[in-house]
């Protein structure tokens, strides 16, 4: 899909990989809506890139539907959706204080998996009314993690959620193929984002030791480059693309 002139939504676009993607899409000629928390820097970033901002709480599923609808209305359509919002926690299935509580497990699933599916079903609906370009109406890019494949100790909830996002890519691509909508998940390793901003070089080194090359955290702009490559290449569909420098997570 030619990015120039297209309407794009980046959920989680106020920081990290989402911000880099929003900036890259705008630089490539897309009209971009950033959806992120009310307290984020989304409004300022949207202004800087000539886009728009709409606040969203992705775990408020009905509110998220309204926020997305408002953004699409203001954009005048939707061709590209990139979803990067999410988060994790560290708890073992059975820890010193007993079994993993169900409440926090559900919250991580809601935050990552359920919210992503909720956005995807709505994004696909908005895309389905587009006039096709070379038979294509839209592209959805979701964010998984290599924890989906090699989850570490204490990542049971996060790994389950990210594995669900990876698994949805092929099924949704098949579901949405007749409408000309593609779905791809990107599965990053450890990236330099707000969550890792306070890590020292000494703390980072052992975390990336088992990467083949380069032995460092990924950079947000490297995620953005892959997201734009997915949009650009119509043969990329129905899969989870690892973005991990050849890294395979060890148990801890």
C-alpha positions as CSV (number, residue, x, y, z in Angstrom):
1,X,0.0,0.0,0.0
2,X,1.3,3.4,-1.0
3,X,1.5,5.3,2.3
4,X,1.3,8.8,0.8
5,X,-2.2,10.3,1.3
6,X,-3.4,7.4,3.5
7,X,-5.2,7.8,6.8
8,X,-3.4,6.1,9.7
9,X,-4.1,5.5,13.4
10,X,-1.4,4.6,15.9
11,X,-2.6,3.4,19.2
12,X,0.1,4.0,21.8
13,X,1.6,6.6,19.5
14,X,2.7,9.0,22.2
15,X,5.9,7.1,23.2
16,X,8.4,4.5,22.2
17,X,7.7,2.3,19.2
18,X,4.3,3.9,18.6
19,X,5.7,7.4,18.6
20,X,8.5,6.4,16.2
21,X,5.9,4.8,13.9
22,X,3.6,7.8,14.0
23,X,6.4,10.1,13.1
24,X,7.6,7.8,10.3
25,X,4.1,7.5,8.8
26,X,3.7,11.2,8.8
27,X,7.1,11.7,7.2
28,X,6.0,9.2,4.5
29,X,2.9,11.3,3.7
30,X,0.2,9.8,5.8
31,X,-2.4,11.7,7.8
32,X,-1.9,10.3,11.3
33,X,-4.1,10.1,14.4
34,X,-2.3,9.3,17.7
35,X,-4.5,7.6,20.3
36,X,-3.0,7.4,23.7
37,X,-3.7,8.2,27.3
38,X,-5.1,11.6,28.2
39,X,-2.0,12.3,30.4
40,X,0.5,11.4,27.6
41,X,2.4,13.7,25.3
42,X,0.2,12.6,22.4
43,X,-1.4,16.0,21.7
44,X,2.0,17.7,21.4
45,X,3.5,15.0,19.3
46,X,0.4,15.0,17.0
47,X,0.8,18.8,16.5
48,X,4.5,18.3,15.7
49,X,3.8,15.8,12.9
50,X,0.7,17.6,11.5
51,X,-1.6,15.0,12.9
52,X,-4.4,14.7,15.4
53,X,-4.8,13.3,18.9
54,X,-7.6,11.5,20.6
55,X,-7.3,10.2,24.2
56,X,-8.1,6.5,24.8
57,X,-8.1,4.0,27.5
58,X,-7.7,0.7,25.6
59,X,-9.1,-1.3,28.6
60,X,-12.4,0.7,28.5
61,X,-13.6,-1.3,25.5
62,X,-16.7,0.8,24.8
63,X,-14.8,4.0,25.3
64,X,-12.1,2.8,23.0
65,X,-14.7,2.1,20.3
66,X,-15.9,5.7,20.6
67,X,-12.3,7.1,20.6
68,X,-11.4,5.2,17.5
69,X,-14.6,6.2,15.8
70,X,-14.0,9.9,16.6
71,X,-10.4,9.7,15.2
72,X,-11.6,8.0,12.0
73,X,-14.3,10.6,11.5
74,X,-11.8,13.4,11.9
75,X,-9.3,11.7,9.6
76,X,-11.9,11.0,7.0
77,X,-11.2,7.3,6.8
78,X,-8.8,4.6,7.9
79,X,-6.3,2.7,5.8
80,X,-3.5,1.9,8.3
81,X,-3.7,0.8,11.9
82,X,-0.7,0.2,14.1
83,X,-1.3,-1.0,17.7
84,X,1.6,-0.7,20.2
85,X,-0.1,-0.1,23.5
86,X,0.2,-2.7,26.2
87,X,2.3,-3.8,29.2
88,X,3.3,-6.6,31.5
89,X,3.9,-7.8,35.0
90,X,6.2,-10.3,36.7
91,X,4.5,-13.1,38.6
92,X,5.1,-16.8,38.7
93,X,2.4,-19.4,38.3
94,X,3.3,-20.5,41.8
95,X,5.3,-18.1,43.9
96,X,6.4,-17.8,47.5
97,X,3.1,-16.2,48.4
98,X,1.0,-18.9,46.7
99,X,-0.6,-19.3,43.2
100,X,-0.7,-16.5,40.7
101,X,-3.9,-14.5,41.3
102,X,-6.5,-14.5,38.6
103,X,-7.2,-10.8,38.8
104,X,-3.8,-9.6,37.7
105,X,-3.7,-12.4,35.0
106,X,-7.0,-11.1,33.6
107,X,-5.8,-7.5,33.7
108,X,-2.7,-8.4,31.6
109,X,-4.9,-10.3,29.1
110,X,-7.3,-7.4,28.9
111,X,-4.5,-4.9,28.5
112,X,-2.8,-6.7,25.7
113,X,-4.9,-9.3,24.0
114,X,-8.6,-8.3,24.5
115,X,-7.9,-4.7,23.8
116,X,-5.9,-5.5,20.6
117,X,-8.8,-7.7,19.3
118,X,-11.3,-5.1,20.2
119,X,-9.4,-2.5,18.2
120,X,-8.7,-4.8,15.3
121,X,-12.4,-5.8,14.8
122,X,-13.3,-2.1,14.7
123,X,-10.4,-1.0,12.6
124,X,-11.2,-3.7,10.1
125,X,-14.8,-2.5,10.0
126,X,-13.7,1.1,9.2
127,X,-11.3,-0.1,6.5
128,X,-13.9,-2.3,4.8
129,X,-15.6,0.7,3.3
130,X,-12.5,2.0,1.5
131,X,-12.2,1.9,-2.2
132,X,-9.6,-0.8,-3.0
133,X,-6.1,0.1,-4.2
134,X,-4.8,-2.8,-6.1
135,X,-7.5,-4.9,-4.4
136,X,-6.3,-3.7,-0.9
137,X,-8.4,-1.7,1.5
138,X,-6.3,-1.7,4.7
139,X,-3.4,-2.9,6.8
140,X,-3.4,-3.8,10.5
141,X,0.0,-4.1,12.4
142,X,-0.2,-5.4,15.9
143,X,2.6,-5.7,18.5
144,X,3.4,-9.2,19.9
145,X,6.8,-10.0,21.6
146,X,9.4,-12.8,21.4
147,X,8.0,-13.6,24.9
148,X,5.2,-15.2,22.9
149,X,7.6,-17.9,21.9
150,X,10.2,-18.0,24.7
151,X,8.5,-16.5,27.7
152,X,10.7,-16.0,30.7
153,X,10.1,-17.0,34.3
154,X,7.4,-14.8,35.7
155,X,6.0,-13.8,32.3
156,X,3.1,-16.3,32.2
157,X,0.4,-13.7,31.8
158,X,2.3,-11.5,29.4
159,X,3.5,-14.4,27.3
160,X,-0.1,-15.8,27.0
161,X,-1.3,-12.4,25.8
162,X,1.4,-11.8,23.3
163,X,1.1,-15.4,22.0
164,X,-2.5,-14.7,21.4
165,X,-1.7,-11.6,19.4
166,X,0.8,-13.6,17.3
167,X,-1.7,-16.4,16.7
168,X,-4.5,-14.0,15.7
169,X,-2.5,-12.7,12.8
170,X,-3.0,-15.6,10.4
171,X,-6.7,-16.2,11.4
172,X,-7.6,-12.6,11.0
173,X,-5.7,-12.4,7.7
174,X,-7.8,-15.3,6.5
175,X,-11.0,-13.7,7.9
176,X,-10.3,-10.4,6.3
177,X,-8.7,-11.5,3.1
178,X,-12.0,-11.2,1.1
179,X,-12.2,-7.5,2.2
180,X,-8.6,-6.9,1.1
181,X,-7.3,-6.2,4.6
182,X,-4.0,-7.6,5.8
183,X,-2.9,-8.4,9.4
184,X,0.7,-8.7,10.6
185,X,2.1,-8.9,14.1
186,X,5.6,-7.6,14.9
187,X,7.3,-9.5,17.8
188,X,10.1,-7.4,19.2
189,X,12.8,-8.4,21.7
190,X,13.9,-5.9,24.4
191,X,13.5,-2.3,23.0
192,X,14.6,1.0,24.3
193,X,11.3,2.6,25.4
194,X,10.0,4.4,28.4
195,X,9.8,1.1,30.3
196,X,13.6,0.6,29.9
197,X,14.7,4.2,30.0
198,X,16.3,3.9,33.5
199,X,18.3,0.8,32.6
200,X,22.1,1.3,32.9
201,X,24.5,-0.2,30.4
202,X,25.4,-2.7,33.0
203,X,21.8,-3.8,33.5
204,X,21.2,-4.0,29.7
205,X,24.3,-6.1,28.9
206,X,23.1,-9.4,30.4
207,X,19.6,-8.9,29.0
208,X,20.9,-8.9,25.4
209,X,23.9,-11.3,25.8
210,X,22.2,-14.1,23.9
211,X,21.4,-11.9,20.9
212,X,23.3,-12.9,17.8
213,X,23.9,-9.3,16.5
214,X,23.6,-6.5,17.4
215,X,24.0,-7.0,21.2
216,X,21.9,-4.1,22.3
217,X,18.3,-3.1,22.8
218,X,16.3,-2.4,19.7
219,X,15.6,1.2,18.8
220,X,12.0,2.5,18.3
221,X,12.8,3.7,14.8
222,X,13.8,0.1,13.9
223,X,10.3,-1.0,14.8
224,X,8.9,1.8,12.8
225,X,10.9,0.8,9.7
226,X,9.5,-2.7,9.9
227,X,5.9,-1.4,10.4
228,X,6.2,0.8,7.3
229,X,7.7,-2.1,5.3
230,X,4.7,-4.2,6.2
231,X,2.4,-1.5,5.0
232,X,4.4,-1.1,1.8
233,X,4.7,-4.8,0.9
234,X,1.3,-6.5,0.1
235,X,2.8,-10.0,0.3
236,X,3.5,-9.6,4.0
237,X,0.4,-11.0,5.7
238,X,-0.8,-13.4,8.3
239,X,2.3,-13.9,10.4
240,X,4.3,-12.7,13.4
241,X,7.6,-11.2,12.3
242,X,10.4,-11.4,14.9
243,X,12.4,-8.2,15.3
244,X,15.0,-9.5,17.8
245,X,18.6,-9.5,16.5
246,X,18.5,-13.3,16.5
247,X,17.8,-13.3,20.3
248,X,16.1,-16.2,22.1
249,X,15.1,-15.5,25.6
250,X,16.7,-17.6,28.3
251,X,14.5,-18.8,31.2
252,X,15.4,-15.7,33.2
